[in-house]
Amino acid sequence: MSFTERAVSFSCAGEELLGIVATPEQPGSTGVVILVGGPQYRAGSHRQFLLLSRALARDGYPCIRFDYRGMGDSTGGLRDFEAVNEDIGAAIAAFQANCPQIQRVVLWGLCDAASASLLYWDATHDARVGGLVLLNPWVRSETTLARAHIKHYYGQRLLQGDFWRKLLTGKLGLTRAIGGFVGSLKRTRQGKSQAAKNEVLPFQKKMVRGLQSFTGQILLLLSGNDYTAKEFLEAVQVDPALAAILQQPAVTQTGIPDADHTFSSAEWRSQIERMTIEWLKHFAN
């Protein structure tokens, strides 16, 4: 299906944001708002968001990708994923103003943009949002990182022939390796002690609360070769509430076993596009 792309400018808390709207020739009633993760702008790593928006538009789904305040061509001060609720709300409003046929939107986000999606829902319960596509959600803390290193890095190293060759020939740097392992173990224990006092860090707690209250459909996509995804899975294992949420029928979990964090190859990006489109077809029915 053919589509058009146009730049749109819209206001947010006194600043001007820039977005790109891709509109299919025959647009459906479901639109996709692509959220940017990390300190990057609307094109995304490897032009991923640009390519994704065009793939979705060719399949009939209107899309908007935009720059937060302080990034790309938007004015204002730089902010992180915990401070973009106003930006997301303004983008949804601008999207519907430019595509009035849209009745509900799906928020699509990678890494801390996935986290921002949940934080936005937790803060607003915006009735316009009917679905979430979450890729490698960011739940980073010292505890989750240390736990992931112990399980996935040190555990795998013990199974590698290179590890034992270096150990036997004195090339391993054993003191440094042991120190790294012990340091990770200490951070895990310290994190558990801190968790006993404060439960979890604020944004992670809000993410779980957002998941618990969300009434729409969720697609969770995880990379097999990514510590951020592994940290998320570790968080699931130690949080029964989070684990229970992901078992609900409204949550579809899948992924690409060999993919890295940003799905950097053309094949991985194409797979993500296909997975998103197939889920949207089911979501729209």
N, C-alpha and C positions, 0 to 999 in steps of 0.2 A: 504494500500500500504506500502511496506517496504521502509526503508530509512536508510541512513548512517549519522553519525555525525563525524566531524573532527575539530580539533583545527587549526586555522590559525593565523599567526602573520603578521602584516602589519605596515607600517611606517606612522607616522603623525607628521609633524613639528619636526623631529629629535627624536621622541620617538617611542617606539614599543608598539603597541596595540594587545591585544589578543581577538579573537572572536571564536565562535563556529558556524559552518555552518552545517545545516541539509539539506541533499539533497535527495529528493524522488527517487525511482527507475525509475520513468518516470516523470521527472520534467516538469512543465509548464513554460511559458514564463514570468510569473509574480512572483516576489520574494518579500518577506517581510523582512524589516529591523526593528528589535525590539529594540527600544531605551529605555535605562534605565532612570528612574526618581529618583530624590533624591540621597542621599549618599549611593547607593547600587551598587552591581555588577551584572553581566550578568544573574545570576540565578533568581533574582527578589524575592519579598516578597512571602513567602509560595511556593517557587520554581515556581512561576507563569510563568515566561518567558521561563524557561526550558520546562515546560509542554505544554505551548502554541506552542512553536516552533515545538515540536514533533507532536502535534495534526495537525498543518498546514502541516507538511511534509508528514504525513500519508495520507493527502488529496491531495497531489500533488504540494504543494507550498513550494519551497525552502525558507529557512530562515537563517538569521544571527542574533545573539545576541552577544554583545561585551562589553568590558569595556572601558570607556572613559580614557583618560590620567589621571593618579593619582588615579585610582580605580582598585580594583581587581588585576589582573595580568598584567595590563598595567603600563608602566613607566611614569614618569613625575609628574608635580605638580597637586594637586587637583583643580578642577574648577567647576563652577556651570552651570546651564542649559543655561545661556546666553553666554557661552564661549565654546561651543562644535561644532560649525559649521565645523571646520576643521576635527574633529573626525568623524562626520557623513559622510562628503564627502569621507574621506579615507575609511570608512567602506563600503560604496556603491561600491567604486572602487574595493576593495578586494573581495567583494561579487560577482561582475560580473566576476572578474578574475578567481574565483573558480567555478562559475556557468555560463559559457559563453552563455548558452541558454537564460538567462534572458534578456528581452527586456525593461522591466520597473519595477520599485520597488514601494512598498507601505511602508510608514513610519508608524509604530505602536507605540504609546506612551501613557503612563499613567501619569497624574498629570503634573509635570514640563517637562516630556519627551514629552507630547503632545504640550506644549508650545514651547519646543525646535524644534519640527518638523516645526511649523509655522515660527519660527525665522529663521530656516535654509532656508526654501523656500523664505522668504522675502529677505534674504541676497543674495541668489544664483540663484533663478529661475532655479534650476537644472532640465534639460529636462528629466533626467532619472526617476524623481519622478512623478508618475501618480496618486497616491492616498494617502490619509491620514486616519488613524484610530486614533481618538482622544478620550481618556477616561478621564473624569473629569479634563479638562484643568485648569491649574493654572493661575489665574489672580489676585492673592492676592495683596491687598493694605489695608491700614487702613480703607479706605472708604468702600470697598466691604465687609470686615470682619464685620465692625460695622453694616452695613445695613442688612447683613444676620442674625446677632445676634438679631437685633430688630425684624425682621420679623418672623424668624423661632424659636428662643429660647424664647424670652419674650412673643411673641404671643401665643405659645403653652403652656407656663407655666400658663397663665391666664385661660386655659381650663382644667387644671389638678386639681383634688380634693386634691391631696397632697399639692399643693401650698396654697390653702385656709385653710386647716387644720393647716399648720404651721403658717400661718398668724394669725389665730384666737387664737392659743395657745401661740403666742409669740415666736415661735421657728424658724421663718423665717430668722431673721437677716435683718429686713426691711431696715435699713439704708444702709447696704451693697448692698442689691438688688437694691434699688433705685439709689444708687451711680453708680452701674454697668450700669443700663439703661441710666442714664443721660450721663455717659461717652461715651457710644456707640452713643447716639444722637449727642453729641458734635463732635465726630470724623466724623460722617456722614456729618454734616454741614461744618466742617473744610475741609473735602475732597472735597465737592462741591465748596467751595471757592478756594481751590488750583486748582481744575479742570478748573475753569473759567480762571485761569492764565496760566496753563500749559497743558490744555486739559486732558491728561491721562499720567500715568507713561510711560516711554519710551518702556519697553518691551511689555506692553499691547497694545500700539499703533502699534508697529511692528507686533504683532499677528493679529490685525484687518486688517492691510494693507496686510499681507500675505494671509489672508482669501479672501480679495477682489480681489487679483491678481491671486489666484490659479485657474488653468484651468482644474484640474482633479476632481475625485470623492472623497467625504468625508463621513466617517462614524463617527458620534458623539455618544458616549456611556456615559450615566450619571448614577451615583448611586443615589438612592432615599434617602439614609440615610448618607449623606456626606456633610459637610459644604463647601468643595472645589467646589463640583458640584452646591451647592446652590449659592455660590458666583458667579460662572460663569453665572447662570441664572439671577441673579440680575444685572450683568454687561450687559447682553443682553437686559434686560428691560429698562435700562437707556441709551442705545446706539442704536439709530435707524439704523445706518449703520450695526452694528453687527447683529441686529435682522433681517434686510433685507437679509443679506448673508445666514442666517440659513433657510430662506424660499425658497431658490433656489432649483431647481430640483436635482442639483448635490449633495446636502447635505441630508443624511439620518440620522435622529435623533431617537434614541431609548435608552433603559436602563433597569435597574432592580430596581423596586421600593424599595425593602427592603435592597439592598446591601450596604455595607460600602465602604469606599474609595478604598481599595485595592482588593475588591471582595474576601474576605478572606476565604469563605467556598468553599468546593469542588464543590458544586452545582452551586454557582455563577461563579466560574472559568469555569466550563463546559459550562454554558450559554454564557459567553463571547466568548469562543472558537467557539461555534456553530454560534453565531451572526456574528463573524468575517468571518468564512468560508462561510456562506450564502451570505454575502455581497461581498466577493471575487469572488464567482461564478458569481454574477451579474456583478461585475466590469470587469471580464475577458471577458465577452461576448460583 
